Amino acid sequence: MKALRFGLQARFIVAMAIMLAVVIALLATLLHRQKVMQAEVAELGRDAMHGMVEDSLRRHGEATVDQLADALANPLYYFDLDAMGGIVRSAQKEPDVSYVLVYDPQGRIIHDGSADIAVYGQAMTDPLAYEAINAQRTHTQWSTQIVDVSEPIMIGSQRIGGVRVGYSVASVRAYEDKAINAARERLNELGARHLGWVALLLLALVIACVAIMLYVQRTLVRPIRQLAQAAHAIEVGNYNAERLASERQDEVGELVRAFGTMSDSIARHDRDVRRMAYTDSLTGLTNRLAFRESLDHRLMMLRGAGRQLALLFADIDDFKRVNDTLGHEAGDEVLQQFAHRIRDAVEQMGGDDALLARFGGDEFVILIQDGDVRTSATLLAEKLVAELGRPIVVQERQVFLGTSIGITLFPEDASGATALMKNGDIAMYQAKVAGKNCYRFYSRAMDQAVERRVRMEQELRGAWERGELSLLYQPVFRLADSKIVGAEALLRWQHPELGMVAPSVFIDVAEQSGLIESIGPRVLRAACAAAARWGNDRDALDQLFVSVNVSPRQLRSGDLPDVVAECLRETGLASSRLHLELTETAVISDEAHASALLATLHRTGVKVWLDDFGTGFSGLSHLRRVPVDGVKIDRSFIADMLRDPDDLALTTAIIAMAHSLGITVVAEGVEKEGQFNLLRERGCDLAQGYWLGYPVTAAEFAQLVT
């Protein structure tokens, strides 16, 4: 029997079968690895995108909350719910914002952006509230549904409340899932296309298998690995890595180009976010956040190096007048022009390492560290005072403002950023106290001045109850017959240790601290009670009046008519015998509100006088629109009218124009007989001053008019 031979064909078939099995095994292994790599790429892409989106959301949230904290500081300090509501509602319009809450230091809600604030005064009890309330700086918390970003609202070193913004993470998660699913679909589609190549490779021999494997290695595995490496670079924030490019016209080339475009888009978005987070949108200058980071970095580099650094705080003088009289658009234009002038001065005299930033509102801050920083800071401050003192043309009107600058040095005055900025702010405040439009270097004595002011505020609380505050009454004379027709009530503080405190000192403290809102009604009630006892035997048409000063804060509160009506009812004083004195600047700061409020007072019979007239920002034009009964010519005009023809002419013009409008004219600060005679000749109605009579107690005044 012939033996069965195992011929070449069989061997070839066996070899082919073995080769095919090997190729199949190799291809199966390759396909498995491809699936694994696709999963790794998808996972890396998800992680990278998740990290970038979370980081972008956190940065955006912190920048938004930081801006909200700055914007809400003044409205919260003055408890201006309308202003807070406008700011909160504006923030709620941003995409993905779920809520915006303004709260006090105890965590009670002050504003939530709604019209009626239904939750006003309620404590925040959500799981994220505790950390938000107790956070000392910007604080971000994550939950499954909300990203909560909070920041305390500070006035100086005092925490007056905080603000929280909640962002919905649902849309962010949806965006991530959509992008990842799209990437996976593309990878799966790519894998499906290569199954055809696998079918063709199964028909090839070893050389074809090797060629195909090399081809797969070159055309698929390597691009995927490059994409994975690029994704990892983006994940760690390296947007400067070499951009992937491909001339291929297949899916892999499309994927590479799409990935490159996505990388550019993410890098551009990151730059935009950083620019928004670190740049002031109005002036284009560095903002508060970026400045603080730069200051911390510079101080760290300078410690132990024996080098100095100067910090200049520049605040625009009387900037609020621009917003109040010309509008906020004009205010923004003023800020832009000031920023341009400051930038030019810093570039010219600040040195190469100088840094200029807008710190918020109308405050700018400058860092210089080249050469002798004290000398450089002095020269730069002098330059800024001169440049910013020049008039600015806004809406075809010249505006004169000026700037107050505080300068502090490192390491002489402080070694930390917080203390350095506090010292600069204190020095700037002292420049304002010194008369504005000047500069002052920080000194240790300034801390004592601040401490004295804080102590005065504390001791002013309860001063009325302790009997330290009292009223004196300065007689007001009718010039026609030199007869007393009334008196101005003047508040005095007899401190048990400091003695008689000047009204210009403690009234300013009461106004800024809000104590005037409790002191003012008491002064009004006491003055009305005293006036009710004067000259009851006089003719009804010749009854004595009492004039009481009303602060701008009382005017803004809106309840002045109710307070006046209550005082008149309790004391029995006729409304025609009460005159309220308001400063011109307080009235024109919100002319519409003031006009409505004064009209209400007029209907009750109370008369209104404008105090310190002639020193305001607007002039006589407002007399036609604001219902007032009298104006008090500022004492600065009366003091110089005997030797300055301009003051005499201006005083005469005020009297004539006021009389043409049917308004009574009162001259204050009459201290010489010549002033009295000139005023009587010019037709002035009433006058008061030391030449006519000194302030006296209520009992002494009653004796004068008996």
C-alpha positions as CSV (number, residue, x, y, z in Angstrom):
1,M,0.0,0.0,0.0
2,K,1.3,3.3,-1.0
3,A,2.1,5.7,1.8
4,L,0.1,8.9,1.9
5,R,2.4,11.7,1.1
6,F,2.2,15.1,2.8
7,G,2.9,17.2,-0.2
8,L,3.9,20.9,-0.7
9,Q,0.3,21.9,-1.3
10,A,-0.7,20.4,2.0
11,R,2.2,22.0,3.7
12,F,1.4,25.2,2.0
13,I,-2.2,24.9,3.1
14,V,-1.0,23.9,6.6
15,A,1.5,26.8,6.5
16,M,-1.2,29.1,5.3
17,A,-3.6,27.8,7.9
18,I,-0.9,28.3,10.5
19,M,0.0,31.7,9.1
20,L,-3.7,32.6,8.9
21,A,-4.2,31.5,12.5
22,V,-1.2,33.5,13.6
23,V,-2.4,36.5,11.6
24,I,-5.9,36.1,13.0
25,A,-4.5,35.8,16.5
26,L,-2.3,38.8,15.9
27,L,-5.1,40.7,14.4
28,A,-7.4,39.7,17.2
29,T,-4.8,40.9,19.7
30,L,-4.3,44.1,17.7
31,L,-8.1,44.7,17.6
32,H,-8.3,44.1,21.4
33,R,-5.5,46.5,22.0
34,Q,-7.2,49.0,19.7
35,K,-10.4,48.8,21.7
36,V,-8.4,49.2,25.0
37,M,-6.6,52.3,23.5
38,Q,-9.9,53.7,22.3
39,A,-11.3,53.3,25.8
40,E,-8.2,55.0,27.3
41,V,-8.4,57.9,24.8
42,A,-12.1,58.3,25.7
43,E,-11.4,58.2,29.4
44,L,-8.5,60.6,29.1
45,G,-10.6,62.9,27.0
46,R,-13.4,62.8,29.6
47,D,-11.0,63.4,32.5
48,A,-9.3,66.3,30.6
49,M,-12.6,67.9,29.6
50,H,-14.1,67.3,33.1
51,G,-11.0,68.9,34.7
52,M,-11.0,71.9,32.3
53,V,-14.7,72.5,32.6
54,E,-14.6,72.4,36.4
55,D,-11.6,74.6,36.5
56,S,-13.2,77.1,34.1
57,L,-16.4,77.1,36.0
58,R,-14.6,77.6,39.3
59,R,-12.5,80.4,37.9
60,H,-15.5,82.1,36.3
61,G,-17.5,81.7,39.5
62,E,-14.8,83.1,41.7
63,A,-14.2,86.0,39.4
64,T,-17.9,86.8,39.2
65,V,-18.4,86.5,43.0
66,D,-15.3,88.7,43.6
67,Q,-16.8,91.4,41.3
68,L,-20.2,91.0,43.0
69,A,-18.5,91.4,46.5
70,D,-16.8,94.6,45.3
71,A,-20.0,95.9,43.7
72,L,-22.2,95.1,46.7
73,A,-19.9,96.5,49.3
74,N,-21.3,100.1,49.3
75,P,-25.0,99.1,48.7
76,L,-24.8,96.5,51.6
77,Y,-23.0,99.0,53.8
78,Y,-25.7,101.6,53.2
79,F,-28.4,98.9,53.1
80,D,-29.5,100.0,49.6
81,L,-31.8,97.2,48.7
82,D,-32.7,98.7,45.3
83,A,-29.0,98.9,44.3
84,M,-28.4,95.3,45.6
85,G,-31.4,94.0,43.7
86,G,-30.1,95.5,40.4
87,I,-26.7,94.0,40.9
88,V,-28.1,90.6,41.9
89,R,-30.6,90.5,39.0
90,S,-27.9,91.4,36.6
91,A,-25.8,88.5,37.9
92,Q,-28.7,86.1,37.7
93,K,-28.9,86.7,33.9
94,E,-25.6,84.9,33.4
95,P,-25.8,81.4,31.9
96,D,-26.2,78.4,34.3
97,V,-26.7,80.7,37.4
98,S,-29.2,79.0,39.7
99,Y,-29.3,81.6,42.4
100,V,-27.6,84.7,43.8
101,L,-27.9,85.4,47.5
102,V,-26.7,88.4,49.6
103,Y,-26.6,87.7,53.3
104,D,-25.5,89.3,56.5
105,P,-22.7,88.1,58.8
106,Q,-25.1,85.8,60.6
107,G,-26.2,84.1,57.4
108,R,-29.6,85.7,57.1
109,I,-30.7,86.5,53.6
110,I,-30.8,90.2,52.7
111,H,-31.5,89.9,48.9
112,D,-32.2,87.1,46.4
113,G,-32.9,89.2,43.4
114,S,-36.7,89.0,43.6
115,A,-38.9,92.0,43.7
116,D,-40.6,91.3,47.1
117,I,-37.6,89.4,48.7
118,A,-39.9,86.9,50.2
119,V,-37.0,85.1,52.0
120,Y,-35.7,88.3,53.5
121,G,-34.2,87.8,57.0
122,Q,-34.4,84.0,56.8
123,A,-31.4,81.9,57.7
124,M,-29.7,79.9,55.0
125,T,-30.1,76.2,56.0
126,D,-29.0,74.4,52.9
127,P,-26.1,71.9,53.3
128,L,-23.6,74.3,51.7
129,A,-24.6,77.4,53.8
130,Y,-22.4,76.7,56.9
131,E,-19.1,76.8,55.0
132,A,-20.2,79.8,52.9
133,I,-21.2,81.8,56.0
134,N,-17.9,81.0,57.8
135,A,-15.6,81.4,54.8
136,Q,-12.9,84.1,55.3
137,R,-12.2,84.4,51.6
138,T,-13.6,83.2,48.3
139,H,-14.9,79.7,48.9
140,T,-16.1,77.1,46.3
141,Q,-18.2,74.0,47.1
142,W,-19.4,71.2,44.9
143,S,-22.5,69.1,45.2
144,T,-24.1,66.7,42.7
145,Q,-26.3,69.5,41.3
146,I,-24.7,72.8,42.3
147,V,-21.4,74.6,42.3
148,D,-21.6,77.1,45.1
149,V,-19.2,80.0,45.1
150,S,-19.2,82.5,48.1
151,E,-17.2,85.4,49.3
152,P,-17.4,87.7,52.3
153,I,-18.2,91.3,51.6
154,M,-15.7,93.6,53.4
155,I,-15.5,97.3,54.2
156,G,-11.9,97.7,55.0
157,S,-11.2,94.9,57.6
158,Q,-14.9,94.7,58.7
159,R,-17.0,91.9,57.3
160,I,-20.5,93.2,56.7
161,G,-22.0,90.2,55.0
162,G,-21.4,87.9,52.0
163,V,-22.6,86.9,48.6
164,R,-23.3,83.4,47.2
165,V,-23.7,82.3,43.5
166,G,-24.9,78.9,42.6
167,Y,-24.2,77.4,39.2
168,S,-26.0,74.4,37.8
169,V,-23.7,71.5,36.9
170,A,-26.4,69.7,34.9
171,S,-25.7,71.6,31.7
172,V,-21.9,71.1,32.2
173,R,-22.3,67.4,32.7
174,A,-24.6,67.2,29.6
175,Y,-21.9,69.0,27.5
176,E,-19.2,66.6,28.7
177,D,-21.3,63.5,28.0
178,K,-22.2,64.8,24.5
179,A,-18.6,65.5,23.6
180,I,-17.4,62.2,25.0
181,N,-20.2,60.2,23.3
182,A,-19.3,62.0,20.0
183,A,-15.7,61.0,20.4
184,R,-16.6,57.4,21.2
185,E,-18.8,57.3,18.1
186,R,-16.0,58.5,16.0
187,L,-13.6,56.0,17.4
188,N,-16.2,53.2,17.0
189,E,-16.8,54.3,13.4
190,L,-13.1,54.2,12.8
191,G,-12.8,50.7,14.3
192,A,-15.7,49.5,12.1
193,R,-14.1,50.7,9.0
194,H,-10.9,48.8,9.8
195,L,-12.8,45.6,10.0
196,G,-12.9,45.7,6.2
197,W,-9.1,45.9,6.2
198,V,-9.0,42.9,8.5
199,A,-11.1,40.9,6.0
200,L,-8.7,41.8,3.2
201,L,-5.6,41.0,5.4
202,L,-7.0,37.6,6.0
203,L,-6.5,36.8,2.2
204,A,-2.9,37.9,2.2
205,L,0.1,35.9,3.1
206,V,2.8,36.7,5.7
207,I,4.2,39.6,3.8
208,A,0.8,41.1,3.3
209,C,0.1,40.6,7.0
210,V,3.3,42.2,8.0
211,A,2.7,45.1,5.6
212,I,-0.8,45.6,6.9
213,M,0.4,45.5,10.5
214,L,3.0,48.1,9.7
215,Y,0.4,50.1,8.0
216,V,-1.9,49.9,10.9
217,Q,0.9,50.8,13.2
218,R,1.8,53.9,11.2
219,T,-1.7,55.1,10.2
220,L,-3.7,54.3,13.4
221,V,-1.8,53.4,16.5
222,R,0.7,56.2,16.3
223,P,-2.0,59.0,15.7
224,I,-4.1,57.7,18.5
225,R,-1.1,57.7,20.9
226,Q,-0.3,61.3,19.7
227,L,-3.8,62.3,20.4
228,A,-3.6,60.7,23.9
229,Q,-0.4,62.6,24.6
230,A,-2.0,65.8,23.4
231,A,-5.0,65.2,25.5
232,H,-2.8,64.7,28.5
233,A,-0.9,67.9,27.8
234,I,-4.2,69.8,27.7
235,E,-5.3,68.1,30.9
236,V,-2.3,69.5,32.7
237,G,-2.8,72.9,31.2
238,N,0.0,72.9,28.7
239,Y,-1.6,74.7,25.8
240,N,1.7,75.6,24.2
241,A,2.5,72.0,23.0
242,E,3.1,71.5,19.3
243,R,-0.3,71.4,17.5
244,L,-1.1,68.1,15.7
245,A,-1.5,68.4,12.0
246,S,-2.4,65.9,9.3
247,E,-2.7,66.0,5.5
248,R,-4.6,62.8,5.5
249,Q,-8.2,63.0,4.1
250,D,-9.5,60.0,6.0
251,E,-11.3,59.8,9.4
252,V,-8.0,59.7,11.3
253,G,-6.8,62.9,9.6
254,E,-10.2,64.5,10.3
255,L,-10.0,63.4,13.9
256,V,-6.4,64.8,14.2
257,R,-7.5,68.1,12.7
258,A,-10.7,68.3,14.8
259,F,-8.6,67.6,17.9
260,G,-6.2,70.4,16.9
261,T,-9.0,72.8,16.4
262,M,-10.5,71.7,19.7
263,S,-7.2,72.3,21.4
264,D,-6.9,75.8,19.9
265,S,-10.5,76.6,21.0
266,I,-9.8,75.4,24.6
267,A,-6.6,77.4,24.7
268,R,-8.4,80.5,23.4
269,H,-11.2,80.0,25.9
270,D,-8.7,79.6,28.7
271,R,-7.0,82.9,27.7
272,D,-10.4,84.6,27.5
273,V,-11.3,83.4,31.0
274,R,-7.9,84.5,32.4
275,R,-8.3,87.8,30.8
276,M,-11.8,88.2,32.2
277,A,-10.6,87.1,35.6
278,Y,-7.5,89.3,35.7
279,T,-8.4,92.4,33.7
280,D,-10.7,95.3,34.5
281,S,-13.4,95.4,31.8
282,L,-13.8,99.2,31.8
283,T,-10.3,100.4,31.7
284,G,-8.4,97.4,30.5
285,L,-6.0,97.6,33.5
286,T,-5.0,94.8,35.8
287,N,-7.9,94.1,38.2
288,R,-7.8,93.6,42.0
289,L,-7.4,89.8,41.9
290,A,-4.4,89.9,39.5
291,F,-2.8,92.7,41.4
292,R,-3.1,90.9,44.7
293,E,-1.5,87.8,43.2
294,S,1.4,89.9,41.7
295,L,1.9,91.7,45.0
296,D,2.1,88.4,46.9
297,H,4.6,87.1,44.4
298,R,6.8,90.2,44.5
299,L,6.8,90.4,48.3
300,M,7.9,86.7,48.4
301,M,10.8,87.5,45.9
302,L,11.8,90.6,47.8
303,R,11.9,89.2,51.3
304,G,15.5,89.0,52.5
305,A,16.8,90.6,49.3
306,G,17.2,94.1,50.9
307,R,15.1,95.7,48.3
308,Q,12.1,98.1,48.7
309,L,8.7,98.4,47.1
310,A,6.3,101.3,47.1
311,L,2.5,101.0,47.0
312,L,0.5,104.0,45.9
313,F,-3.3,104.2,46.4
314,A,-5.0,106.8,44.2
315,D,-8.6,107.7,44.8
316,I,-10.5,110.2,42.7
317,D,-11.8,113.1,44.7
318,D,-15.6,113.8,44.7
319,F,-16.1,111.2,41.9
320,K,-19.6,110.5,43.3
321,R,-20.7,114.0,42.2
322,V,-20.1,113.0,38.6
323,N,-22.3,110.0,38.8
324,D,-25.0,111.9,40.7
325,T,-25.1,114.9,38.4
326,L,-23.9,113.7,35.0
327,G,-24.8,110.0,35.1
328,H,-23.0,106.8,35.3
329,E,-22.0,106.8,31.6
330,A,-20.2,110.1,32.2
331,G,-18.6,108.5,35.3
332,D,-17.3,105.6,33.2
333,E,-15.8,108.1,30.7
334,V,-14.1,109.9,33.6
335,L,-12.6,106.6,34.9
336,Q,-11.3,105.8,31.4
337,Q,-9.7,109.2,31.0
338,F,-8.2,109.0,34.5
339,A,-6.9,105.5,33.7
340,H,-5.3,106.8,30.5
341,R,-3.6,109.7,32.3
342,I,-2.4,107.4,35.2
343,R,-1.1,104.8,32.7
344,D,0.9,107.5,30.8
345,A,2.4,108.8,34.1
346,V,3.3,105.3,35.3
347,E,4.9,104.4,32.0
348,Q,6.9,107.7,32.1
349,M,8.0,107.6,35.7
350,G,7.2,104.3,37.3
351,G,10.1,102.2,35.9
352,D,10.1,98.9,34.0
353,D,8.7,96.8,36.8
354,A,5.8,99.2,37.7
355,L,2.3,97.6,37.9
356,L,-0.9,99.6,37.6
357,A,-4.3,98.2,38.5
358,R,-7.9,99.4,39.0
359,F,-8.7,98.3,42.6
360,G,-12.4,98.9,42.3
361,G,-14.7,101.9,41.9
362,D,-12.7,105.1,41.5
363,E,-9.6,103.7,43.2
364,F,-6.3,102.8,41.4
365,V,-3.2,101.2,42.9
366,I,0.4,101.3,41.6
367,L,3.4,99.2,42.5
368,I,7.0,100.5,41.9
369,Q,10.2,98.9,42.9
370,D,13.0,100.4,40.7
371,G,15.8,102.4,42.3
372,D,15.0,104.7,45.3
373,V,11.4,103.8,45.6
374,R,10.6,106.7,48.1
375,T,11.9,109.3,45.7
376,S,10.3,107.6,42.7
377,A,7.0,107.4,44.6
378,T,7.2,111.0,45.5
379,L,7.9,112.1,42.0
380,L,5.1,109.9,40.6
381,A,2.6,111.1,43.2
382,E,3.4,114.8,42.3
383,K,3.0,114.0,38.6
384,L,-0.3,112.3,39.2
385,V,-1.7,115.1,41.4
386,A,-0.7,117.6,38.7
387,E,-2.1,115.5,35.8
388,L,-5.3,114.4,37.4
389,G,-5.9,118.0,38.7
390,R,-6.3,119.2,35.1
391,P,-9.9,119.5,34.0
392,I,-11.6,116.6,32.2
393,V,-14.1,117.3,29.3
394,V,-17.1,115.0,29.7
395,Q,-20.3,115.5,27.6
396,E,-18.9,118.9,26.5
397,R,-18.5,120.0,30.1
398,Q,-15.4,120.6,32.1
399,V,-15.1,118.6,35.3
400,F,-12.5,119.4,38.0
401,L,-11.9,116.5,40.3
402,G,-8.3,115.7,41.4
403,T,-7.0,112.8,43.4
404,S,-5.9,111.8,46.9
405,I,-2.9,109.5,47.0
406,G,-1.7,107.3,49.9
407,I,1.9,105.9,49.8
408,T,3.2,103.0,51.9
409,L,6.6,101.3,51.7
410,F,7.9,97.7,52.0
411,P,9.4,96.6,54.3
412,E,9.4,99.9,56.4
413,D,5.7,100.0,56.9
414,A,4.6,96.4,56.7
415,S,6.0,93.0,55.6
416,G,2.7,91.5,54.4
417,A,0.4,92.3,51.5
418,T,-2.7,92.7,53.6
419,A,-1.1,95.1,56.1
420,L,0.6,97.0,53.2
421,M,-2.7,97.6,51.4
422,K,-4.4,98.6,54.7
423,N,-1.6,101.1,55.3
424,G,-1.9,102.5,51.8
425,D,-5.7,103.0,52.3
426,I,-5.1,104.7,55.6
427,A,-2.6,107.1,54.0
428,M,-5.0,107.8,51.2
429,Y,-7.7,108.6,53.7
430,Q,-5.4,111.0,55.5
431,A,-4.7,112.8,52.1
432,K,-8.4,113.3,51.8
433,V,-8.6,114.7,55.4
434,A,-5.7,117.0,54.5
435,G,-7.8,118.7,51.9
436,K,-7.8,116.3,48.9
437,N,-5.8,116.5,45.7
438,C,-2.5,115.7,47.5
439,Y,-0.5,112.8,48.6
440,R,0.6,111.5,52.0
441,F,3.1,108.8,53.1
442,Y,1.9,106.3,55.7
443,S,3.1,106.8,59.3
444,R,2.4,105.0,62.5
445,A,0.6,108.0,63.8
446,M,-2.1,107.4,61.1
447,D,-3.0,104.1,62.8
448,Q,-3.6,106.1,66.0
449,A,-5.9,108.5,64.0
450,V,-7.9,105.6,62.7
451,E,-8.1,104.1,66.2
452,R,-9.3,107.4,67.6
453,R,-12.0,107.6,64.9
454,V,-13.2,104.0,65.8
455,R,-13.2,104.9,69.4
456,M,-15.1,108.1,68.8
457,E,-17.7,106.1,66.9
458,Q,-18.0,103.6,69.8
459,E,-18.3,106.4,72.4
460,L,-20.8,108.3,70.2
461,R,-23.2,105.4,70.6
462,G,-25.3,106.1,73.6
463,A,-24.0,109.6,74.0
464,W,-27.5,111.0,73.8
465,E,-28.7,108.7,76.5
466,R,-25.8,109.7,78.8
467,G,-26.7,113.3,78.4
468,E,-23.5,114.2,76.6
469,L,-25.2,115.5,73.4
470,S,-27.2,118.7,73.7
471,L,-28.7,121.4,71.6
472,L,-27.8,125.1,71.4
473,Y,-29.8,127.7,69.5
474,Q,-28.3,130.5,67.4
475,P,-30.7,133.4,66.8
476,V,-31.7,134.3,63.3
477,F,-32.5,138.0,62.7
478,R,-34.6,139.8,60.2
479,L,-32.4,142.4,58.6
480,A,-35.3,144.9,57.9
481,D,-35.9,145.6,61.6
482,S,-33.0,143.6,63.4
483,K,-35.6,141.5,65.1
484,I,-35.2,137.8,66.2
485,V,-37.5,135.7,64.1
486,G,-36.2,132.2,64.9
487,A,-33.1,130.1,65.7
488,E,-31.0,127.3,64.2
489,A,-30.6,124.2,66.4
490,L,-27.0,123.2,66.7
491,L,-25.9,119.9,68.1
492,R,-23.0,119.8,70.6
493,W,-21.1,117.0,72.2
494,Q,-19.5,117.5,75.6
495,H,-17.2,114.5,76.0
496,P,-16.3,113.6,79.6
497,E,-12.6,113.2,78.7
498,L,-12.1,115.1,75.5
499,G,-14.2,118.1,76.4
500,M,-16.2,119.9,73.7
501,V,-15.8,117.9,70.4
502,A,-16.1,119.9,67.2
503,P,-19.3,119.2,65.3
504,S,-17.4,118.9,62.1
505,V,-15.6,115.9,63.6
506,F,-18.4,113.9,65.3
507,I,-21.1,114.7,62.7
508,D,-18.9,113.2,60.0
509,V,-18.4,110.1,62.2
510,A,-22.1,109.9,62.8
511,E,-22.9,110.3,59.1
512,Q,-20.5,107.6,57.9
513,S,-21.3,105.1,60.7
514,G,-25.1,105.5,60.3
515,L,-25.6,106.8,63.8
516,I,-27.1,109.9,62.4
517,E,-30.2,107.9,61.6
518,S,-30.9,107.5,65.3
519,I,-29.5,110.8,66.5
520,G,-31.3,112.9,63.8
521,P,-34.9,112.2,64.9
522,R,-34.0,112.9,68.6
523,V,-32.5,116.2,67.6
524,L,-35.6,117.1,65.6
525,R,-37.9,116.1,68.5
526,A,-35.9,118.1,71.1
527,A,-35.8,121.2,68.8
528,C,-39.5,121.1,68.1
529,A,-40.3,120.7,71.8
530,A,-38.1,123.7,72.7
531,A,-39.6,125.8,69.9
532,A,-43.1,125.0,71.1
533,R,-42.4,126.8,74.4
534,W,-41.0,130.0,72.7
535,G,-43.1,133.2,72.4
536,N,-46.5,131.7,72.8
537,D,-47.8,135.2,73.5
538,R,-46.7,136.5,70.1
539,D,-49.0,137.2,67.2
540,A,-49.8,134.2,65.1
541,L,-48.1,135.7,62.1
542,D,-44.9,136.5,64.1
543,Q,-44.3,133.1,65.7
544,L,-40.6,132.1,66.1
545,F,-39.4,129.3,64.0
546,V,-36.7,126.7,64.6
547,S,-34.4,125.4,61.8
548,V,-33.0,121.9,62.1
549,N,-30.2,120.4,59.9
550,V,-31.1,117.1,58.1
551,S,-28.3,114.9,57.0
552,P,-28.0,113.4,53.4
553,R,-28.5,109.9,55.0
554,Q,-31.8,110.9,56.6
555,L,-32.9,112.3,53.2
556,R,-32.0,109.1,51.4
557,S,-33.9,106.9,53.9
558,G,-37.3,108.2,52.6
559,D,-39.1,108.2,55.9
560,L,-38.3,111.9,56.8
561,P,-41.9,113.1,56.2
562,D,-43.2,110.5,58.7
563,V,-40.6,111.4,61.3
564,V,-41.3,115.1,60.9
565,A,-45.1,114.5,61.2
566,E,-44.6,112.4,64.3
567,C,-42.4,115.0,66.0
568,L,-44.9,117.8,65.2
569,R,-47.8,115.8,66.6
570,E,-45.9,114.9,69.8
571,T,-44.6,118.4,70.5
572,G,-47.6,120.4,69.3
573,L,-45.4,122.7,67.2
574,A,-47.1,124.3,64.2
575,S,-45.6,122.9,61.0
576,S,-45.0,126.4,59.6
577,R,-42.6,127.1,62.5
578,L,-40.3,124.2,61.5
579,H,-37.6,124.8,58.9
580,L,-35.5,121.9,57.7
581,E,-32.0,122.6,56.3
582,L,-30.5,120.4,53.7
583,T,-27.2,120.8,51.9
584,E,-27.3,121.6,48.2
585,T,-25.2,118.5,47.3
586,A,-27.5,116.2,49.2
587,V,-30.5,117.4,47.3
588,I,-29.0,117.3,43.8
589,S,-27.4,113.9,44.3
590,D,-30.9,112.4,43.6
591,E,-33.0,115.3,42.4
592,A,-36.1,113.2,41.5
593,H,-36.2,111.6,45.0
594,A,-35.5,114.8,46.8
595,S,-38.2,116.7,44.8
596,A,-40.9,114.1,45.6
597,L,-39.9,114.1,49.3
598,L,-39.7,117.9,49.6
599,A,-43.1,118.2,47.9
600,T,-44.6,115.9,50.6
601,L,-43.1,118.1,53.3
602,H,-44.5,121.2,51.7
603,R,-48.0,119.8,51.8
604,T,-47.7,119.6,55.6
605,G,-46.6,123.2,55.9
606,V,-42.9,122.6,56.8
607,K,-40.5,124.9,55.1
608,V,-37.2,123.7,53.5
609,W,-34.0,125.7,53.2
610,L,-30.8,124.8,51.2
611,D,-27.8,125.1,53.5
612,D,-24.3,126.1,52.3
613,F,-25.8,127.4,49.1
614,G,-23.3,128.3,46.3
615,T,-20.8,125.6,47.1
616,G,-22.6,122.8,45.2
617,F,-21.9,121.3,41.9
618,S,-24.9,122.7,40.0
619,G,-25.6,126.3,40.8
620,L,-29.0,128.1,40.8
621,S,-30.6,126.1,38.0
622,H,-31.9,123.5,40.4
623,L,-33.9,126.1,42.3
624,R,-36.5,126.0,39.5
625,R,-37.0,122.2,39.8
626,V,-36.6,121.6,43.6
627,P,-39.3,123.0,45.8
628,V,-37.4,125.0,48.5
629,D,-38.5,128.0,50.5
630,G,-35.1,129.5,51.3
631,V,-31.4,129.4,50.7
632,K,-28.6,130.0,53.1
633,I,-25.6,131.7,51.5
634,D,-22.4,129.9,52.5
635,R,-20.3,131.7,55.1
636,S,-17.3,131.6,52.8
637,F,-19.0,134.3,50.6
638,I,-20.0,136.4,53.5
639,A,-16.5,136.3,55.1
640,D,-14.9,137.9,52.0
641,M,-17.6,140.2,50.7
642,L,-16.1,143.3,52.3
643,R,-12.8,142.9,50.5
644,D,-13.5,140.7,47.5
645,P,-15.8,142.4,44.9
646,D,-16.4,139.0,43.2
647,D,-17.9,137.5,46.4
648,L,-20.0,140.6,46.9
649,A,-21.3,140.5,43.3
650,L,-22.0,136.8,43.6
651,T,-23.9,137.3,46.9
652,T,-25.9,140.1,45.3
653,A,-26.7,137.9,42.3
654,I,-27.9,135.1,44.6
655,I,-30.2,137.4,46.5
656,A,-31.7,138.9,43.3
657,M,-32.2,135.5,41.6
658,A,-33.7,133.9,44.7
659,H,-36.1,136.8,45.2
660,S,-37.2,136.5,41.6
661,L,-38.2,132.9,42.4
662,G,-39.9,133.9,45.6
663,I,-37.3,132.3,47.8
664,T,-36.1,133.7,51.2
665,V,-32.4,134.4,51.5
666,V,-30.5,133.8,54.7
667,A,-26.9,134.8,55.3
668,E,-24.8,132.8,57.8
669,G,-21.5,133.7,59.3
670,V,-22.2,137.4,59.8
671,E,-19.4,138.5,62.1
672,K,-18.9,142.2,61.3
673,E,-21.2,145.2,61.2
674,G,-20.1,146.0,57.7
675,Q,-21.3,142.6,56.5
676,F,-24.7,143.2,58.1
677,N,-25.1,146.6,56.6
678,L,-24.1,145.4,53.1
679,L,-26.5,142.5,53.3
680,R,-29.4,144.8,54.4
681,E,-28.6,147.1,51.5
682,R,-28.7,144.2,49.0
683,G,-32.1,143.1,50.3
684,C,-31.1,140.0,52.1
685,D,-34.0,138.7,54.3
686,L,-32.5,137.0,57.3
687,A,-29.0,136.7,58.9
688,Q,-27.2,134.9,61.7
689,G,-23.7,135.0,63.0
690,Y,-21.5,135.8,66.0
691,W,-21.9,139.5,65.5
692,L,-25.6,139.1,65.9
693,G,-25.8,136.4,68.6
694,Y,-23.9,133.4,69.9
695,P,-25.5,130.0,70.2
696,V,-27.3,129.7,73.6
697,T,-29.3,127.1,75.4
698,A,-33.1,126.8,75.0
699,A,-33.8,128.5,78.3
700,E,-31.4,131.4,77.4
701,F,-33.0,131.8,74.0
702,A,-36.4,131.9,75.6
703,Q,-35.2,134.8,77.8
704,L,-33.9,136.7,74.7
705,V,-37.3,136.6,73.0
706,T,-39.4,137.3,76.1
